[in-house]
Amino acid sequence: MPLKPEPTAPFHSVQYALRVLETVSKHGSGVTDVQIARETGLPTAHLASLLLMLRREGYVEQVMDGAYIVGDSLVLLGSGTTRSAALQAKLQQTLDQLRDSVGAAIYMSRYIDGEIKVVQVAEGPHTPKVHEWVDFRSAAHASAIGKCLLTQLDQDGRRDHVSRHKPARLTSKTITSERVLFSTLDSQPPTVPVLDLQEYALGTVCAAVPLTAGSAVGCLALSLPIEHAHRLRAAADRLNRGAAPMALSLAL
C-alpha cells in the first residue's frame, strides 16, 4: 500500500509562538493582535493561526476588548516549584486530546542516555497501545519511534546504538541490515513522518514525527491496527499538527 504522509509542520512555528508569548507577557494589561504583529514582525495570517493555537492551549486569553493577556497554562508552566507537575499534566492533556482527535494510541518518547524511553502514553478502550512484545529499547530499527529518534542522531550516535542493540528480525518486513537501515535513515526527509508498516509487529502500523525542544531528542508517535491502515496518512498529518503545541510546552 503506497503511503505518502503529509510533510511535517515547520518547527520554527514554535520560535514564532515564543516571540508572541514574550510580547503578550510584556503587556500586562493586554495587547492587540495589531500590536503583536508590529512587535514580532509576523504576517497577520500566520499570527492569527498562532493565536488560535495559543488560546486553545491556554497560553493566552482574549479579554472583552479583544486584547490578549497571559493565560493560565503559561502562568503554571512559569512557576518554578510547580513547573514539573504542571508540564507533565499539560503534556498528558495534549496527548489525550490527540488520541481522541486522531483515533489512535499516542506515545511521547525521548532518547535518554543512549536508550529509547517512552515517557508518556495516551490510550483507551478503543485505542489500545501496541503490545510491547519486544522491548522498545531493542527495537529501534523496527519501530517508527526508534527510527524517528535514530534519524535525529549523528552517525556515531547511530553506530553506538546499533552496536549495543543488534537489529533482529521481528517480522518478515523488519530491516536487519545495518547498511540498509542507515541508508533508510539518511534518505528519510526531516519534514515527513517516519512509518512502521508491520516492521515491529504484524497487525500494527505506526507513524512518528520529531519532537524538537532544544538539544533534546524526542518524538511523538501513534499506532493503529492494520485494519485501520487506510487512516495512517491522515492520522500522521494530525499527529504532526499536534507536535507544535507539545514542543512549545517543552520549550517554555
C-alpha positions in Angstrom: 0.0 0.0 0.0 1.7 3.3 -1.1 1.7 5.9 1.6 2.9 9.4 1.2 2.5 11.2 4.5 2.0 14.9 4.7 5.2 16.9 5.3 5.6 17.8 9.0 4.9 21.3 10.2 7.9 23.6 10.3 9.2 23.7 13.9 10.2 27.4 13.6 6.5 27.9 14.4 7.5 27.2 18.0 10.0 30.0 17.8 7.3 32.3 16.5 5.0 31.3 19.3 7.6 32.1 21.8 8.0 35.5 20.4 4.3 36.1 20.6 4.2 34.9 24.2 7.1 37.2 25.1 5.2 40.1 23.6 2.0 39.3 25.4 3.9 38.9 28.7 5.4 42.4 28.4 2.0 43.9 28.2 0.4 43.1 31.5 -2.9 44.9 30.8 -3.3 43.3 27.4 -2.1 43.8 23.8 -4.0 43.7 20.5 -3.1 41.4 17.6 -2.1 44.5 15.6 0.4 45.5 18.2 1.7 41.9 18.4 2.2 41.8 14.7 4.0 45.1 14.8 6.4 44.0 17.6 7.0 40.4 16.3 7.1 41.2 12.6 4.9 38.2 11.9 2.4 38.3 9.0 -1.2 38.8 10.1 -2.4 35.5 8.6 0.3 33.5 10.3 -0.2 35.3 13.6 -3.9 34.6 13.5 -3.3 30.8 13.4 -0.7 31.0 16.1 -3.0 33.0 18.4 -5.8 30.4 17.8 -3.4 27.6 18.8 -2.2 29.6 21.9 -5.7 30.3 23.0 -6.7 26.6 22.5 -3.7 25.5 24.6 -4.5 28.1 27.4 -1.3 30.1 26.9 -3.1 33.3 26.1 -6.6 34.6 26.8 -8.7 37.2 24.9 -10.4 39.7 27.0 -13.6 41.8 26.4 -11.9 44.4 24.2 -10.2 41.8 22.0 -6.8 42.3 23.6 -4.6 39.3 24.6 -3.3 38.5 28.1 -1.3 35.7 29.6 -3.3 32.5 30.1 -3.4 30.1 33.0 -1.2 27.4 31.3 1.6 29.9 30.8 1.4 31.0 34.4 1.6 27.4 35.7 4.5 26.4 33.4 6.3 29.6 34.5 6.1 28.7 38.2 9.3 27.1 39.4 8.0 24.8 42.1 5.0 23.5 40.2 6.6 23.5 36.7 7.4 19.8 36.5 4.0 18.6 37.6 2.2 21.3 35.5 4.3 20.3 32.4 3.5 16.6 32.8 -0.2 17.3 33.3 -0.2 19.7 30.3 1.6 17.2 28.0 -0.8 14.4 29.1 -3.8 16.6 28.4 -2.5 17.3 24.9 -1.7 13.6 24.3 -5.2 12.7 25.4 -6.7 15.3 23.1 -4.6 13.9 20.2 -5.7 10.4 21.0 -9.3 11.4 20.7 -8.9 13.5 17.6 -6.7 11.0 15.8 -8.4 7.9 17.0 -5.2 6.1 17.8 -2.9 5.4 20.8 -0.4 8.3 21.1 3.2 8.0 22.5 5.8 10.6 23.6 9.3 9.2 23.6 12.8 10.5 24.3 16.3 9.3 23.7 17.9 9.5 27.1 21.4 8.3 28.0 21.7 6.2 24.9 18.3 4.4 25.3 14.8 4.8 23.9 12.3 5.7 26.6 8.5 6.0 26.1 7.8 8.7 28.7 4.0 9.2 28.3 1.2 7.4 26.6 -2.4 8.2 25.8 -4.5 5.1 25.2 -8.1 4.0 25.7 -10.6 1.1 25.3 -11.0 1.9 21.6 -7.3 3.0 21.1 -5.2 0.3 22.8 -1.4 0.8 22.8 0.7 -1.7 20.9 1.6 -4.9 22.7 5.3 -4.4 23.6 6.3 -8.0 22.8 9.9 -6.9 22.3 11.4 -4.1 24.5 11.3 -0.9 22.5 14.9 -0.2 23.6 15.9 -3.2 21.5 13.7 -2.4 18.6 14.8 1.0 17.3 15.5 -0.5 13.9 11.9 -1.8 13.5 9.7 0.8 15.2 8.6 4.2 14.0 9.5 5.6 17.4 13.0 4.1 17.2 13.7 5.1 13.6 12.4 8.7 14.2 14.8 9.0 17.2 17.7 7.5 15.3 17.3 10.0 12.4 18.0 12.7 14.9 21.3 11.2 16.0 24.6 11.7 14.1 26.4 8.7 12.5 28.4 8.0 15.6 25.3 8.0 17.8 23.5 5.6 15.4 26.5 3.2 15.2 26.8 3.2 19.0 23.2 2.4 19.4 23.2 -0.4 16.8 26.4 -1.9 18.3 24.5 -2.3 21.6 21.2 -3.3 20.1 21.8 -5.6 17.1 19.0 -5.4 14.6 17.0 -8.6 14.9 14.2 -9.8 12.6 10.9 -9.3 14.3 8.7 -9.8 11.3 9.3 -10.5 7.6 9.3 -6.8 6.9 12.0 -5.9 9.5 15.2 -4.3 8.3 18.1 -6.3 9.8 21.0 -5.0 7.7 22.9 -2.1 9.3 23.8 -0.7 5.9 20.2 -0.7 4.7 19.0 0.7 8.0 21.4 3.6 7.9 20.7 4.3 4.2 17.0 4.3 5.0 17.6 6.8 7.9 19.7 9.0 5.7 17.1 9.1 3.0 14.3 10.0 5.4 13.2 13.6 4.7 13.1 15.6 8.0 9.7 17.0 7.1 7.9 13.7 6.5 6.7 11.3 9.3 8.6 8.1 9.8 6.5 5.0 9.2 6.5 1.4 10.6 4.4 -0.8 8.3 4.3 -4.1 10.3 8.0 -4.0 10.9 7.8 -4.2 14.7 4.6 -6.3 15.0 2.3 -8.0 12.5 -1.1 -6.4 12.5 0.2 -2.9 13.5 1.2 0.2 11.6 2.8 3.3 13.2 3.9 6.8 12.4 6.3 9.2 14.3 7.4 12.8 14.0 10.3 14.6 15.7 9.5 16.5 18.9 12.2 19.2 19.0 12.9 21.1 22.2 16.4 22.5 22.4 19.0 19.8 22.1 16.7 17.0 23.4 15.9 14.1 21.0 12.3 13.2 21.1 9.3 12.1 19.1 5.6 11.9 19.0 4.1 8.7 17.6 0.9 6.8 17.0 -0.1 3.2 16.4 -3.1 1.7 14.6 -4.3 -1.9 13.9 -3.7 -3.0 10.3 -7.4 -2.8 9.5 -7.1 1.0 10.1 -4.1 1.3 7.9 -6.1 3.4 5.4 -6.3 6.1 8.1 -2.5 6.2 8.6 -1.8 9.1 6.3 -4.5 11.4 7.7 -3.6 10.3 11.3 0.1 11.1 10.7 -0.9 14.6 9.4 -3.0 15.3 12.6 -0.2 14.0 14.8 2.1 16.3 13.0 -0.1 19.3 13.7 -0.2 18.3 17.4 3.6 18.2 17.7 4.0 22.0 17.7 1.9 22.7 20.9 3.8 19.9 22.7 7.2 21.2 21.5 6.1 24.7 22.8 5.2 23.3 26.2 8.7 21.7 26.4 10.4 24.8 25.3 8.8 27.1 27.8 
